Amino acid sequence: MPSKKKNITALPKDPKRKNINKKIVGITACAAGIAHTYMAADSLTQTGKKLGYDVRIETQGATGAETVLTDEEINNADVVIVASDVKIDTARFKGKRVLTAGVAQAIKDPQGLINRAYSHAKIIGGEHGSNLNSSKTNSDMFGTKKNNGPLAHIMTGISWAMPLIVACGLLLAIANAIGNENLYSDSNGTFSLVGVIWSGGKPFVRFIADIAIAGFKLMVPLFAAYIAYSIGDKPALVPALVCGWIINDNNLLGVNINTGDTGGIVMPIEPGAGFIGAIIVGFLVGYLVKYIRSWKFPKMIKSIVPFLIIPLCVTFIVAIFIRYCIGAIIAQLVIGMFNGLQSLQEQSLAFPIVIAIVICMMMSVDMGGPINKTANIFATITFYQSLSNVTGQGLSMWDANFVPWSGMIAAICVPPLGLWLSTIMFKKKFTKDERAMGKTCLPTGIFGITEGAIPFASADPIRVIPSCMVGCGVTGVVSVLLGAKFIGGVAGPLGLFTYGNTTQFQNNYAWWVFVWLACFWSGAFVAAICLGLLRKKINSEEMAHLNEWRMMKKNKHKNTVTNVKLFFTHPKQALVKINTYTKTSNQKHRANAIEYWSNCGDVIQRWFELWGTRFARFGKWVSKPFRLLAHHIFHRNKRNTD
């Protein structure tokens, strides 16, 4: 520690700069964009303030860029610190001295990072034409090779795809919950399923579902595009977007797998490659673009390489490879799995638990990919074929084969719920960002959206996918042992509140609820235990943050208990305390309002100034109401304080 202080106290001499302003700007961004982004920004800001530096940090979190750096601040800064675990566009820092590092370094050793920024930062886009992606400066990217490896590229894709997964998953679940109805009559054994969403009975609900489906179609291309962008920069975006769409579209893949007539319904399988295909496309396009960028092009065509030659050539090459190589492999894989499931179904009629385990485990392998879809379609076909046969023979619908279908319906929500439980039960095994991501798994699990587990599965497939498979297998076993017979409706806990989810014990509602809850919660609990045992403990730095959070929560609880007791024992003191707290809160809110409206005025004025001097005066006029509002709040706050 003493050696670090010695390095910091004396500002390193920089022969290239005569005047050092001790001004630093920077960007912080973590994969989840939730916790570490802001922790790193606070760490750099507070440390710089103690050392006499003027530090301004832009945070690029889950809600987008906040406290955005202005051109004036960038120009006046000595150095730029980019503390990020994802790809950051540094084009606006051209000609500035930039140091890149991981978010953990900014949290763990902010003093050392500031010191290295002044001594080792390199000019990007300078007179020699260097940039952040060149071999001369790439050694400083994220600080270590591990942080700049495949996992960092995948985490960049996750950070962009996660909001889309959560939002569209919830929209689809809401549409299913309010739009699906199952009409049945057990007295004569007839059954009819009416999907209101798909039959057009509720146009607005259908519109909500269409929005969600469009979002899920965009999820794979978006995921692939930002993995490729992290590797090959902007020229890789377009090829990865196009090829990511191709690998998830059965028509463009040239795959048309028809399962035949299933009780009057023809059900084709759409074997899109899912998130695994997105990772394949992202790395394929990214490294191909990176390789092509390393070529020495003639000066005559060098200017059109990034936006014409690379997108055109890479899109064509990768699309052809996907269409005629990967497409055929996916088709054969799906056909082989479907035939294998049919054979297993015939051989295990006496042991239905076998097919239930296989179907349920397949649901968690690729979470929306070809394996998941094949298991889903096979379970659906088996159920409706059996239902058609028994109703045709005059039997009750409860005599149909419910084994694969019930297990599949229950297993859909196991991966996200298991991951959420694991982050709750094993806090010492997950970082602060991962625990925050775990919270997003809860709503997707409740609504039966398997894709909610994709961020975890992409970042740590070796531990997450096997754990989820074991949990889903347990769900299959429990569904068979309890004789679960679920019909239609919505998967997950939400199924409790839908009309279509029922069992043969429909006259015993309590038993129905127990069976439904036992099926998926047993699997989620086992998946959480398996993942918790497989994961390693977090490092000492993350453990310190966890202990700090626990202590803060404990103190908050103590303060609440103390304040409640104080209200009954000494009400006057309690009222004084409440009054002081209210005043302090109001002052904070007013200060935030002043900053917000002032920033609004600045942004509007700068936007008009970009159009030229003619519009600058008009911009001042448009932004004036915002500045007056901030001025009014400031003087009002001052009067109240006085």
N, C-alpha and C positions, 0 to 999 in steps of 0.2 A: 504493500500500500504506500509506504513512503516514497518509493521510486516513482509511482504514478504521479504523486503530487509534484515532484520535482520536474517531471516532464511537462506538467500543465502550467505551472506558475510562470515559466518563461515562454513567451510566445515564439515559436520557431521562426527563424529568419527565412524569408522567401525572396530570392534574388530577382524574381520576375515581377514582383510588386513593390513599388516604392512606399506606398501608403497602405496600411492595414487598418480597416475600419472595425475589426472584431465583430462583423455582422455575418450571421450564418442563416441560410434558409435550407429547408429540407422537406422530404416526403417520407411518411411512414405508412406501411401497408402490410397487413398479414393476410394469410390465406382466407380465414373466415371473415376478416374485416370487422370483428366485433370487440375483442378485448385488447390484444397485444398492439393493435394499431394505435390506440389512444394511450396505452401504457408507455410505449416507446416515445410518443410525442411529448408526454408529460415529463418523462425522464430527461430527454434532451433539453427541453425548455427550462426546467428547474435547475439542472446542473449548469447550463450555460449562464443563467441568471446569476448564480452564486459565483461563477468565475469571471463575471463582468462582460459576457458576450450578449449581444442582441440577437436572440434566436427566434425565428419564425418557422413553424412547421405546418405543412399541409397534410391533413389526414385523408387517406383514401380508403374508407371503410365500406361496410355493407350498404350504407345509405348514399354512397358516392363521395365526391371530393368535398371536404369542408375546410374552412379557413384557407381558401385558395390563394396562392401566392400571386402577387401582382408583378407586372413587368418591371416596375421601378424597384421593388424589393429584390428581385433576382439580379438586376443590373448592379445594385449597390452592395450586394453580398460578396464576401471574400471567397467563400466556398459553398458548395451544395452537398448536403448529406442525404443520400437515398437509402433509408433503412427499410428494406422490403423483402418479403419472401415470395413475392409474385412479380411478374413482368411490369415494369413502369416505363411509360413513354417519356424519354428525356430530351425530346427535340427542342423544347423551349429553353434548355440549358446550354445550347450550342455556344461554344466559346468560353464557358465557365469551367472552373475547376470543380470536378465532381468526384465524390467518394461513395461507393456503393457497399452496403453491408447488410447483414441479416437483422431482423427486428430484435432478436435475442441479444445481439451485441449492443444495441441502443439501450436496452433495458438493463443489461448486466454491467456494462462498462461505458457509460456515456462520456466520462472524462477522457478515457482512452480513445474513443471514437472521434471526439472533437479534436484531440491532439493529432490523430492520424489524418484527419481531414486537412489540416493546415500543412502537414509535412508530406503526405503521400497522394493527395488528390490529383487527378489528371484532367487535362483539358480535353473536352469532347468536341468534335467538329471544329478543331482549331486549324491553324495554318497548314498543318500536315494532312488535314482531311481525316483525322482519326475520329472515331465515334465509339459509343459505349459497347458496340458489338464487335469491334475490331479486336484482333489478338493482343494488341498492346494494352488495352484497358479491361479486357474480359476477366483477367485474373482477379480483379477486385469485386466481381459480381457476386453478391450475397456473402462475400467474405470467405466461404469454404466451398470445396468441390461438392460436398454433400448437399449443401443448400442450393447449389446450382445444377443438381442432377435431375434425373427423371421425376423424382417426387415433387420437386419445386415446380416443374412444368405442369404436372397433374394438378397440383394445388392451385395454380393460376387458373386452370380451366374450371375447377370446382368453385372458386370464388365468384366466377361470372355465372355459372350455371345454377348454383344453389338457390338464389331467389326465384328463378324461373320454376324450378322443381317444386318448391314449397307453394308458391302462389297458384300454379296451374293444378297441382295435386288437390289443394283445398277446393278450388272451383269445381273440379270434376266430381269430387266427393259430395259437395253440396248439391250439385245437379242430380247425382244419382239418388241422394237421400230424399229429395222432394219430388223426383220425377219418375221413379220406378214403382210399379205396382204389380203384385202377383195375385191373380184371381184363381181360386181353386174351390172345389166342392168335394169333400171327402166322402159324402154319402154314396155317390155312384161311381167314385174313382176317376172322375174327369179332372183335368188340370189344364189351365191355359195361362200362359205368361204374356203379360202386356207391358212392354217397355215403353212407357209414355214418352220418354225422351226421344226414342228412335222412331216412334209411330207418328210423331207430330202432334200429339195430344196437347202438349204445353209448349208453344213456340218459344216463349222467353226462356224456359228451362233448357230447351234444346240449344238456344243461342249461347247460354252459359257453358254448356258442355262443349260446344264447338270451339269456344274461346280456349278452354282448357286443352282440348285435343290439339289445336293449332300450336299452343305453347309447348306441349310435349314433343311435337314434331320438330320444333325448333331447338329443343334441349340438346339433342345429339350433335347437330351441326355447330351449335354455339360452344359446347364443351370441346369438340374437336378443334374449332377455330382458335380458341384461346390457349390450348395446349401447343398448337403449331405456332401461334404468335409468340409464346414464351421462348420457343426454340429459334425460329427464323425471322422474328420481327414482323413488321406490317405486310411485306410481300407474301407471307404465308397465310394471311387471313382469308382471302378470297378462295384459293384452292381448297383449304380445309372446310370452309363453309359449304361449298358445292359438293365436295366428296363426302362430307359428313351427312349431307342430305341423301346422297345416292346410296350409301351403305345402310341406311335405315328405311329405304323405300323398296318394297318387293318388286314393283313394276320396273324401276330403273335397274335393279339388280338382275332382272330377267328371271325372277323366281315366281312361279305360280303353282302352289301346292294346294290341291283340292282334296278334302277328306271324304268326298262323296255325299250321298244323301243320308242325313241323320234324322229320320223321323219327319221327312218333308222339308228339312232345312239344310241348305248347302252351306257349309262353313269352311271357307278357305283359311289357311294359316298365313299370317303375314310375318315372316321371319326376319324382321329388321334386327340389325346386329346390336342395338342397345348401346349402353355406356362402354362396353368392351370394344365395340366397333369404333366408337368415338376416340378412344385411346389409341387404337391402331392407326386410324386416319391421322390423328394429331401428330403422332411421332413420325409417321411415314412422310407426311407433307412437310413437317417442320425441319427434319434433317435433310430432306431432299432440297428444300429451299436454301438451307444453310450451306449445303455443298455447292449449289449453283452460284451462290453469292461469293464464294471463295475463288471463282474463276476470274481471270483477267480479260475483261471485255474491251474491244476497241473503243476509243474515245468517242467515235461517231455514234455509237449505239448505247453508250454507257448510261445516258440520261433516261432512256426508255426501258432499261432492264427491270427496275423495281415494279413498275405499274403496267407493263405490257408483256415482256418476254417471260419473266418468271411466272406470273399468274397463268398465262396462256399455256406454257409448256407443262408446268407442274399439274395444273388441273387436268389437262388431256392425258398425261402419263398415268397419274394416280387413278383417274376415273376408268381408264381402260383396264388397269390392273384389278380394280375392285369388281368391275363388271364381269370380266372373263376368268378371274381367279378366285377371288373371295366369294362372289355370288354363287358360283358352282359349289364351293365348299359348304357354304351355309345351307344351300338346298339339299345337298346330300346328308348333311348333319341332321336337318329337321326330318327328312324322310326316314333316316335310320332310327332316330329317336322315336318317332311316331310308330313305326313298325315294331320296334322293340317293346314299347309300352303295350301295344296290342297283344304281342306274344306273352309278355309277363302277366297281363290281365287274364289270359286264357289259362295259363299254368298255375296261377295263384288264386283260383276261384275259392278253393278251400281255405286259403290263408289271405284274406283281404287286407290284413295289416301290412303285407309286403308292398302291395301296389300303393297303399296310402302313404307309406314312408317314402317311397321313390317319388311320387307326385309332389309331396310336400317339400322334399329336399330340393327338387328341381326348381321350385318357385323362388328359391333364394340364391341360386347360382349366379345368374346374371341380371336379376332384378329388372325385368322388362325386355330382355334380349330374347334370342331364339329359343333357348332352353326353357325359360319362363313361359313364353307364349305357347310352346308345344305342349307343356304340361297343362296349361290352362285350357287349351282347345280340346285336348284328349279327355280331361275330366268332364268338360261340358258335353262332349259328344257321347261319352259313356252314359252320362246321366239321362240325356234326352232320348237316346236309343232305348235304354231300359224303361224309361217312363212311357214311351210310345208302345213298347211291347206289352207291358202289364195292363195299360188302359185298354189296349186292343183286345185283350183276353178277358176283360170285364173285372179285373182285379183292382184293388185299391192302389192309389199312387204311392202309398207307403211301402208297397212290395217292390218298388224299383230299387236299383243299385245306387245307393247314396255315398258309397265309400270314397271314391276318388274326389267327387264333387265337394262333399262336406269338408274333407281334409284340405282341399285346395282353397276353399273360401276362408277357412280359419287361418291357414298359413300365410295368406297374403300380408297380414299386418304384423307378423312375428318379427321380421328383420328391423323395421324402425322402432317398434316398441322395445325389442331386446336391447338395441343400442341406447335408447333413452334410459332404460333401467340400469344398464351397465355404467353409464356416466354418473348416475345417482348413487349406485351401490359402491363403486370403486373410484372415488374421486382422486385417490392418489395415483391412479393409472392413466388419468386423462389431464391434458393441459387445460388452461382456462378457456382457450378458443374452442377446444374439442367439447368441453362441457357446455359451452354456449351453443355449439352446433347440435349437441344432443337434445337441447330443448326444442329445436325445430323438428326433430324426429317424432316427438309426442303427437302433435296435431296430425301429421301425415299418417302415423300409425293408427290413430283413432278413426280416421276416415278410410283406412284400408288402402293406403297408397304405398306400395313397396318401394317406389323410386325415392322415397324420403331417405333411404339408407345408402343411396349411391355415393354421397360425399365421403362417408366413412369407408365404403367398400373400395372406392377408387384410391384413397390414400393409403389404406392398409389391407389389401385383399387377402394376404396370406393368413391373417388372424380373423378378420371380420367374416369373410365368406364361409369358412368351415364352421365357425361358431353359429352363424345363422342357419346353416344346413342342419346342424345337430338340433337346434331349437325347433326348426320346422319339422324334422323327423319325429320329435317328441309330440308335437301337435298332431301329426298323423296317427300316432299310436293312441293318444288320448281320445281322438275323435272316433276311432273304431271301438275302443274298449267301452266308451260311454254310449255307443250306438247313436251318434249324432246324425240327424237327418235335417239338414238345412236346405231351404228352398229359396233360391233367388235372393233378392234384396241386396243389401250393401255389406261388404266384408268389414271386419273389425268391430270394435266396441259399439260403433254407431248402429250396427245391425240390431241392437236391442230395441231401438226406437223406430224401426221400419216395419211396415206391415208384412213384407214378404219373408222375413227371416222367422222361421218357425221350426218346430220339430214334431215328431210323432206324439209327443207328450203335450199337445197343444192345450189340453184341458188342465194341465198342471204347469202354470206359468213359472213358478219358483224353480222347478226342475229344469225347465227350458233355459232360464237365465243361468243356472249353475253350469249346465252343459256348455252353453255358448261361451261363458267367461273362462271356464276351465280349459277349453281347447286352445285358445290363443295365449292366455296368460301363462299356462304351464310351459309352452314353447318359448315365450319371451323371457321367462325367468331362467330357463336352462341356457338360452343363448347369451343372456347377460352374464351368467356365472362362467361360462366357457370363455367368453371374451375377456372377462376380468382376470381369469387365471392365466391366459396367454399373454396379456399385455405386460410390459415392463413398467416399473415405477417411474414416475416423472423425475426429472433432475432436481437438484437442490434448489435451484432458482425458482422453478415452478412450485416446488413444495413450500418455499417461503411465501409465495403469493397465496397459496391455498391456506396456509396457517394464518396469514394476515386476514384473509377473507373470513375464515372461521372466527377469529378473534373479534373482528368488526361485527359479525352477526351476533356473537355472544354478548358483546357490549351493548348492541342495539336492543337486544332482548332485556338485558338488565335495566337499561335506561327506561324502557317502556314500563316494566314492572314498578320501578322506583317512582315514575311520574304518576302512575295510577294510584299507588299508595299515598303519594303526596297530595293528590287531589282530595282524598278522604280525610287525611290527618291535618294538613295545613292548606286549606283551600285558597287562602289569600296568596301564599307563595306560588301555588300552582297557577293562579290567574296571572300573576306577574310574569311567570316563566312563559306562559302561553302568549302573552302580549309581546314579550321580547322576541320570541320565535317568529311571531307573525310579522313584526316589523322587519326583522332580518330577511325573512323570505321575500317580503314585498320589495325590499331594496335590491335583492338579487334579481328578481324578475324584471324590475325596472331597468337595471343595468344591462341585462340581456336584451331587453326590448330596444334600448338606446343603440346598442351595438348592431342589432339586426337591421333596424330601419336606416341607420347610417350606412351600413354595407349595401343595402338595397339601392340607396341613392348613388353610392360610388359605382356600383356595377352598371346601373342604367347610364350614368354619365360616360363611363369608359366605353360602353357599347356604341353610343352615338359618336364618340371621338374617333372610333375606328373607321367611320365613314368619311372622315375629313374634318377640316376646320369649319366648314359651313354648318355642319350638324352639331358641333361642340356647344354652341350657344343654345341651340334647341334642347340638347341633352341637359344642360344646367337648369333650364326651365322645367323640363319633365321631372327631374330628380329633386327639385326644390321642395315639393310637398313631403317627401320622405325625410328630408333633412329637417324641415320645420317640425315634423312629428317627433323626431328624435330630440330636437332642441326643447320642445314643450315637455317631454317626459323628463329630460334632464333637470330643468328648472323646478318642475313639480317635485321631483325626488329631493332636490336641494332644499326646498321649502319645508318638506316633511321632516328632513333630517335636522334642520336648524330648529 
